[in-house]
Amino acid sequence: MLIEFKTNKEKKELENRITLMRLSKSSFVQDIEEVFEYRQRFWIICESIVADFTELLVDFKTNYSENFIKYACYRVLQGIQFLHERNIIHRNIKSDS
């Protein structure tokens, strides 16, 4: 993942986000392996994920059972609860994040 920053304020905000991600160790949150700063950019190396929620539901063109969809939604909500219990708000909830 590559994230560019233009100001010191943006850099500080990104550093805070990266710190929160590193502190949020859980099966619900993608792990950060390494972070490099180079030329006003953060290069973030994350754990590999086979597919995001959108890919599972749309791109694989599979007819999932209602129980599978319930389980998948439940797991997403567990992840959000995990963050909220740590006073972390996910500001960009969507199927591919």
N, C-alpha and C positions, 0 to 999 in steps of 0.2 A: 504494500500500500504506500502511496506517495502523497504527502500532504504539504502543500506550499503555504508559507506564511510571508506576509509583507511588512508587518510592523512588529515591534517588541510585544505589544499587547496581544496580537494574534499568536505569537510564539508562546507566550506565557499561558494563554488559554489552551493551546494544543498540549503543552507540557502537563497541564492539570488533567486534561482528558486522558492522556497516556498514563499518568500516574493512577488515575481511577481505574482504568482498564487493567493495569498490572495488579492492583489490589483486589480486583474482583475475580478471584480464582474460583471457578465453578465449571461444571459441565455445561452450564447455560451460556457462558461467556467465552468468546474466542480468546485464546491466550496470545499474548505478545511475546515473541521469542527474543527479538532484538530491536533496538531503535538507533538509527544513525542520523546525524544532522549534517547536511552538506548543501552549501549554496542556497540558503534560506528555504530548505525543504527538510521535512522529516521523512526518512525512509523507514517504514515500519514492517518488520518481518513477523508475520502472524502464523499460527498453526494452520495447517492445511485442512480445509473443509471440503468434503466431497460434493455437497450440493446445499444450496440455501433452500428455504421454505418454498419460494416461488418456483425454483427448478423442480423440486419434488412434486409440486401440485400441477404445474402447467407443462413444463418442458418435456417431462418424461411420458406424457400422454397416457397415464395409467388411471384407471378407474379405482380410486381408493374407497374403501368401505367407510361408512359413517363413523364407525368406531375408531378407525385410524385417524380420521380428521379430528374427532373429539380429542384423541390422545395427543396429536400434534399441537392443537390449540392449547391444551392443558399444559404441555411442556413449555410453550412460549410464555404463557401466563406465569408459570413457576419461575422462569427466568426474570420476568419483570418484577415479580414479588421479591426475588433474591436481591435485585438491585435496590428496590424501594426500602427493604429492611436495612440497607446500608446507607440510606439517605442519598441514593444516586438516582437521578431521573434520566431516563433514556428519552432524548428530545426528538428522535427521528425514527419512531417505530414504524416499520413497514415489513413486508414479507421477506425482503432480501437482506435485512439487517437483524 
